[in-house]
Amino acid sequence: MADNLKITQTQQTQGESLGEYGREHNEKLQNLSRSMLAGLYMLVRSVKMYDPENAVFEKPLHQLQDIINQIIGKEGRLELTGVKDSFYLNGMLVKVDLNSIENQRYLLSELRAKDVGGITLTKPVTVQELKNFIWIFSKEQSATSEEDGLQGRKLLNMRVAKFSKLKEKLNKDMDTPGDQKVDRKKYAMTVYARAVFFLQKYLESVRAGKPIGSSRALRLVQDFVDISFDQRTHFLGMTTQKREEDYLVYHQVNVALMCIVFGAELGLTKPQLRDLGYIALFHDAGMTTLPEELATKRGALTADEKTTVARAPLISVRNILMEKGFSRSTLLRVVTTFEHKTDYGTAVRDARGNIQMIIPKTNLGVYAKIIAICDAYDALTSRRPYRDAYGPEVALMLMWTEMRQKFDPELLSVFMRVMAIQPIKVLSRRQQQLSVSGL
């Protein structure tokens, strides 16, 4: 009987802020979560075509039952909540692969169409209970369910939060008074500090030849994505924090932040921004293995030194491949980490050496092109042992002129608007003669 499922209001979210889900990443729970969402997606889609009593549902329902009961056995409870464009399971963001993003959107849309914002279970679920829950989304069902399920198909122990209530609370959180907004800014600074601390430990492990798992940073990146949507100005302002002695640490964190803001301006979804920020956070990790005298050398590099520097992206790729598991997301990280060092095109110059046009050399991924721009900008605006930092306007002008072949011109133009500086800027004659070195 369906005596263990129940739909309710938002008891589980009362007193909580929807922006404060922050449980540490757990890979086993992630795998179970993704399997559960995939099962729900298939059942909700199928119920639009077939009656839930059809034999086609028997195997998928048993599989979903097994997954749910594994989670309850492991966690003691199951609380799935849809927040904005993502799902959270027991307070942990469920990270889906890129090819599953559309499925997740469909599932969120169908749940919300029935005013379902989340579910909670504290006891093992039966197949009949799951079947009664799936009935809510059948093509013949036009009304939303009551708190305890549909008439004649009552639920008992599973609680489902109403999406209308979750949305109301989310909107309320977004309209917080001034003093709470200040606290949000402080939280952003806290997340930034945590990211710096994590990168310090990660780079130390890379130098030791035993890189720690990078997946621990996923929660930090998700926080960056959430914060950037609400406070872009404060968020972008954090990237001005730099310490010359810890250049590589701050550089990678700052590039990740800029990529997230830049990507949002380009219209990337939150899951895409999370993937982009995660890749950017480790994009130059291999550079930490370079000898100190080479990393801080003044003047031109020798042929052998250039070869050593060119190996750094390969070390970053090796570190990714050393992590457990290999998925589509892993492949994307590998390709992007390698590609971001590749010039966008070949410069065609006139007799005076000025760039007349750029001929694209290869079809680079959009993540790689975004990271390349943010990487160069932060490098140019950072003080290095062999030169002072360039100002933002000078850095962007150098990228628009001398370094133009390195970047997708359309993306670079958007980036300049994001940084609140017009693409066309008149510089003094002395500034026009500046050259770039040390990147």
N, C-alpha and C positions, 0 to 999 in steps of 0.2 A: 504493500500500500504506500501511497504517497504521504506518509506521516512524518517524514523527516525533513520536509522542505517548507519554507515559509517566505513570503514576500513581505517586506516591512518598509517603514520610512527610514530616516537616516540616523538611527541610534548610533551606529558605529562611527559616524563622522561628526557627531555633535561634539563641539569643543575642539575639533581638530582643524588645522589649516590645510587646505588641499595642496598648497605649495610646499608642504613640509614632509612629504613622503621621502624617506631617506635611508631605508634599510640597506646594509652593505650587500654588494653583489655576491650571489651564491650560485655557482655554475650548475650544480645538480638541480636546484630549485628552478633555475632559468630553463633548463631543458624540459622539466616537467610542465612548467608554465606554458612554454611554447607549444608543447604537445596538446595541452588542454585547450588553448586558444584555437589551434588547428582543428581539433575535434568539434568544438563549439561552432566554428565557422562552417564546417561541412554539414553539420546537423541543421543549422539555421538556414543554410541555402537549400538543403534537400527538403525541408518541411514546406518550402514554397511550392514544391512540385508533387510531393507524396504525403499521404496520411501517415502520421507518426506510428500507427499500428502496422504499417507496411513492413514486410520482412527485411527490406533494404536497410532499416534502422537498427536491426538486431546487433550486428557486429560493431558498428560505430558506437552504439550506446554502451555496450560492454567494455569497449576500449576506453571510453571517457570515464566510465565508472571506476575502472582500474587506476587511471591516472589520478583522478580526484581523491580516491581513497589512499593512494600512495602519499599524496601531499598532506592529507589529514593525519596519516600515520606518522609522517616525518615531522610535521609542524604542530600537530594538535588542533589545527583549525585551518580553514581556507577562506580568505577574504580577497575577492577579486573586485577591483574598482576601476572604472574607466574615467580617467582625468584628462581633459582636453583631448589630445590625439594619441594617448598612450594608455596601457593597462598597468596597474600595479597589483602585485600579488603579495599579501601579507606585508605591505609597506615597501616592497621592492619593485623597482621599475622592471617590467618585462621587456627585454631587448630583442626585437624580432629582426630577422634577416631582411635585406633590401627587397627580395622577391616576395616577401610576405606582408609588406606594408599595405598594399591595396586590400588584402584579405582582412587585415586588422581594421582598416577604415570601414569596410563593409560591415563587419561584425559590430563595431561601435555604432554605426548608423542604424542597424536593425534593432539593437538593444534600446537605443534612445527613442526610436519610433514607437516602442512599446513602453516608454517611460521607465526603462530598467537601467539603472546606473551602476549596479554592482551586486554581487552575491556573497553570502557568507554561509559557511557550513562548519559545524563543530562535531558532527557524527558521520560515520560512513554513509555514503549515499547508495540507494538501490537503483536498478535500471528503471523500475516503474516511476520512481521519483523524478529521474532525469527526463523520462518520457513526458511526464506531466508538465515539467518545466518547458520543454521544447514545444509543447502544444501552444504556449503563449504566442509563438511566432508563426503559427501555421497560417496558410493563405485564407483559411475559412474564419480565422479569428480577427474580428475588426476592433474589438474593445481591448483596452489595456486591462491587465489582471488586477485583482484586488490584492490586499496585503498578503493574504495567505493563498494566493493562486487563483486559478479560474474556477468558476462554479462547477462543482462536480469533479474537479481535479485539484483538490486542496493540497497545499504544501504545509509542512510543519517545521522542520528544523533548519532548512535553508532559508536565509533571509536575503531579500533583494532590495537594495536601496533604490528609491525612486530617483530617476535622473533629474526630474524637475526640482527636487530638493537639493541635489548635489549642485546643479547649475546655479540655483539661487544663492547657495553658500559661496560658490566660486566667484560669482559677480560681487558679492559682499566683500570678499577678501581683496578683490581688485580695487575696490573703492575705499581702502583703508585711510584713516586720518593721517595728517602730516607726521605725527610722532612715530606711528607704526611704519611709515615709509622710510623714516630715518633708520629704524631698526632693520629694515630690509636692505638698506645700503650697507649697514654694518655686517649683515649676514653675507652680502656679496664679498666684502673684504675678507671675511673669515674663510669663505670658500677659496678665494684667491690664495690666501696664506696656506691653506691645506694643500692646494695644488702645487705650490712652490715646494713645500716640505716633501710631498710625495715624489716630485721630480728629482729632488736632491738625493733621496734614497734610491730611486730607480737608477739614476746615472752612476751612483757609487757601485751598484750591483753590476752595471754594464762594464765599468772599468775593471771590476774584479773577475769578469768573464762568466758570471752567473746571474744574468738578469732576472729580477723578480717578475711575477705576473703583472702585466699592465692592466688587467681587467678590473683591478681595484679602483682604478681612476674613473670608471664609467659613471659612478654616482656623482663625482665632482663635475664631470662634463655635462651630465643632465642638469645639474644645478645651474651651471653656466648658461645653458640654453634657456631654462625657465627665467632666470634673472634678466637675460638680455632682452626678452620680450617686453618686460615691464619697465626697465630702467636702462635704455640703451646708452644714454649720455654718461651716466655714472659708470656703467660697465666698460665702455670704451675708454673712459678716463683712467681706469685702472692700469691700462697697458703702458702708461707713462712711467710706471714703477720699474726701475732698472738698478742693478748693482753690477758694476764692472767685474768684480771678482767672481760673481756667480752668473756671468753673462748667459751661458747656455741654458741654465735653469729658467731664468726670467724670460729669455728669448722664446723658448718653446711654449711657456704658459701664455705669454702675450700674443704669440702667433695664433694659438688656439682660440683665444678670446676674439681677436680680430676676424678670424675665419668665421666664427659663429655669427657675429654681427653682420659681416659682409654677406654671408650666405643667406641670412634672413632677408636682407635687402634684395637679394636675387630671387627670393620666393621659395627657398628650400623649406621642406617640412621639418617639423621638430625631430622626427627620427633621423632624417638626413643630416640635420645640423649636429645631432649627437654623434653620428658616424664621422662627419667631417671634423668636428672638434676633437674627437678621440684620436683620429689619425694624426692631426696637426700637433697634438700634445707630445707626440714622440717622433715627429718628422725628422729631427736632426740628432737623435740619440747617439748615432754612430760617431758623431764629431767628438764625443767625450773621450774616445779612445786615442785621439791624436796627441802626440807629445806636446807638452806645454810650450816649448820653444817654437814649435811649428804653428800652433794656434795663435800665438801672439807675435809672430815674426813681422818685422817692418820690412817693407820693400817687396820686390817680386819674388815669387817662388821658383825654385829650380824645377826641372822636368820631373825628377824623382819625387820632390815634395808635392807637386801637382798630382802625381799618380797616387800618393798616399792619401791626399785629401779626397780624391775621386772615389776611394774605396769606402769612405764613411757611409754613404747611402746603402752600400751592400751590407755593412755591419748592422745598420738599422733593420734591413730586411731579414738578415739572419736571426736577429733577436725575435722578430715576429714569428718566424718559422719554428723557433725553439719552443714557443708556447704550446700548450696542450690543445689538441683539436685543430681541424682545418675545415673552414666553411667558406661560403661565398664572401662573407665579411672579411675573413682573413685574406682572401685573394685580393679584395679591394684595397686593403691596407698595404699589402705588398706592392701592388702596382702603383698606387698613389705615392707611397714613400719613395719609390724609385723615380717615378715620372716627374716629380716636382722640381728636380734638378735639371730637367731637360728644357732647353730654350724653346719657346713657342715657334719661332721661325728664323729665317735667314734674312739679315738686313741687306738691302740694296742701297748703296751709297752713291752720291754724285762725286764729281771731281774734287770737291772740297772736303769730302769725308762725311757729309751730312746724310742722315738716313732719309731716303726718298720713299721707300715702301718696305713692307715686311712680307716675305713669302712663307706661309705656314709650312713647317717641315713634317709634322706628324699629327695625328688625331689624338691629342692628349685628353685625359679625363677632366671633367670640370673641377673635381676636388683638387687635383694636382695643380690646375691653373690658378685656383683660389689661393692655395697654400703658397705657391711661388710668389704671388704678389704680396701677401701679408708677410712672408718670410723676408723678402728684400726690403720692404718698408721698415720693419722693426730693426733689421740689421743696420740700415742706413741711419736711423734715428737713435742708435745706441753708440755710446762712447766705447772705443776700442783702444788697446794699448798703442796702436799704430796711427790713430787719427781721432779727432774729436767727433762728436755726434753732429749730424746735419739736422737743421731745422726741418719741420714737416713740409714746408713749401719747397725748399731746396731738394729734399729727398724725392718728392713726387715729380719735380721737374726733371731730375736726373733719370728717374724711371721712365718718364715720358719721352726723353730724348736719347741720351747715350745708351740706356739699357733697354730701349724699346723692343728689341727683338726677343727679349726674354719672356714677354707677357702677351696674353690675349688683349689686343687694344680695346675691345668693347668692355671686357671685364675691368680693365685698368681705369677706363673712364668712369664706370660705376663706382669703383673703389674710391676715386678721388672725390666723388660727390658724397659718399658715405663719410669720408674724413672731413667733410664740410669745407673743401677747398676746390675752387674751380679748376678744370683741366688746363685752361689757358691762363698763364701767369707771366707777366713781364718781369724779368730779372735784370739786375744790373749787368754791365759788361763783364765785371769780375766774376759774378756768380755763374755767368754763362760759360766760363772757361773751367769750371770745376770738373774734376775727373773722379772716377769711382775706383776704389781699390779695397781689397780685403774681404770681399763677399765670398 
